[in-house]
Amino acid sequence: MRRSVRLLDKRAILVCLIAGLVAGALGIIGGRATALSLARADLDGYTATLLARAESIVRETVDVLARANQIKGVPCGPSDLRHLRIIAFKARHIKDVGRIVEQKLACSSLLGVLSPPYIQLPPDMVTADGRKVWANAPLVLTNEIALVVEGRNANVVINPAAYVDLIQKPFRYSLAIVNPAKGFALLSRGARLVDDSFIVARKDVSINTGGDLVRIDCSMAYSVCAVAALNRGEAVSPHSVSVLGFGALGFILGGFSSLIGFLLHLKPKPLAVRLRDALRSNQLSMVFQPIVDLHSGRMVSAEALIRWTDRDGCAIPPDVFVSAAEDNGTAGEITEYVLRHVSRIAGPLLRDNPELVITVNIVAADLSDPSFYGILEQTFDGSGIARHQIGLELTERSVAQPDVAVAAIARLRALGHPVYLDDFGTGYSGLAQLQDLNVDVLKLDRAFTNSVGTGSVTVSIVPQILEMATALGLRVVVEGIETDTQYSYFASAPNHCYGQGWAISRPHAYEALLAFKAAH
């Protein structure tokens, strides 16, 4: 009898398992179809957003070229340059305006007068109205490439980061300029996602390539098209949880929980999981790199830097684990960790030196996170550390969404924190954006520092950046000072500069920072 009951139990379990598997399979099939439909709608909306940005850039390009060509007087003379800079200052997506003389770039709003003039390569396209287009022109100032458009006696450089705030994983995108007369499309941004023939047709269309869902939207006013693609597998995943039955999914997962748990136990933990464990067990450490007044050599501040050596003794680079945390949505935990440890470790130094500042790097997600402002309040109110002693550093990429960044920076400054714009120059920022952001300090990227003493054209813009900072009332910290030549160049600049780098000091543990402070 007992044997029959045990056999019945086994059969019941087997029947339930088979039924659960069948129900799960049907749920997956239906859920996948629903998810694909939702993904197509998301893809259509994303493509429309890209096209709207592209049309805005085209309108601004046409307007800037027209105004630059209306300037009278000596090409590249003081008056011409002043007007070019005013035009560039007011532009949103145009980052440089140049003057063309005898088919050469003779000067620009950022570079000043070029000697000798820059000889341009043949254009990738000439539009029906005679404008020349270079889709991937190498920039004189940086190692980046950008879209350049020339009309009559002027040209413009489109911001290489003009679409960075629209990057939205897992979507892939490209922007194309279409030449209907010659029947080809010039890729101006992103990867080639479909055959040119679909774009040249200039019809709004959805394509299923088998592996990808693709949407093409073309402007009715301009010869530009936006293309966005989404892998079918990635299209399903964001929506699958909402459409699959939790009962069937839970039944299937429950049936294999022991196996999954065993496999997960054997599999190494992802970096993001290891990082979270390290944060909770205080495995990460802090070092501080001094920043000095280049005129007097006096230490005025220090940048707090986080370091991680895992349990196996492997040093994980900060850019690796911070990037993983940003992708995982947990970068705010790193910010909180650093703020609390700075308050605990460096608190005595700051309380004894009210003029001293410690700067902390924050990420874009912090700006729109209400809990971030609460953490600032909990950490420093009542600590004896003044708000002006904690500077907050943002990279140019962190402020790619001006609507969020401008309000957040204003809020931080109202709380008393000085705001630093880190790595300035790497994003080829426009002056208009800099004025809108209203930060306190520019940190000049090491690319400019490295060019000192090399004869590089990059140096020619350094005095203009320093003058611009002075005009806007901004302090300047020069990053990456590694030679005496670099130190002397910025120390003797007419604009007062601060600096950091290995020629001054490497990052220190707190005890060594105290010794450096005492000596400087």
Protein Blocks (a to p, Z undefined) as FASTA:
>chain_A
ZZmmmmmmmmmmmmmmmmmmmmmmmmmmmmmmmmmmmmmmmmmmmmmmmmmmmmmmmmmm
mmmmmmmmmpgcjehiaklmmmmmmmmmmpmklcbdcddeehiafbdfklopaddddddd
ddfbdcfkopacdfbbccfkbmcdcddddehjaccdddfklmmmmgccfbdcddddddfk
nopacdfedcdfbdfklmmnopacdddehjaccdddddfkbccdddddddfklmmmmmmm
mmpcfklmmmmmmmmmmmmmmmmmmpccdfklmmmmmmmnopaccdddddddfknopafb
dcdddddddfkopacdfklmmmmmmmnopmmmmmmmmmmmmmmmmmmmmmmmmmbccddd
ddfklmmmmklmmmmmmmmgonlpafklpccdddfklmmpmmlmmmmmmmmmmnopacdd
ehihjlopafklmmmnopabdcddfklmmmgonlpaklmmmmmmmmmmmmnopacddehi
abfklmmmmmmpmbdcddedjkloccddfklmmmmmmmZZ
